[in-house]
């Protein structure tokens, strides 16, 4: 099962400067583990010290925020698109 992952510019230095990745995983949690296997150290940029997804990174599956789905347990299907989007703050 192949899932497309869209990586923001700020994190592309951890993915050999690739903006779009093809990965596998039955849910978001497995996808993060697969990303770590392929790009060692990348998971450390996605997870905090407690192992949770970083608070200022938003994950979307087919444009749906996983916080409103099943968080890391959000199921992935062949052809899904996962976007990693850094939160933007300002005023």
Beta strands, then each sheet from edge to edge (+ up, - down):
strand 1: 3-6
strand 2: 20-23
strand 3: 57-61
strand 4: 64-65
strand 5: 81-86
sheet 1: 2+ 1- 5- 3+ 4-
end
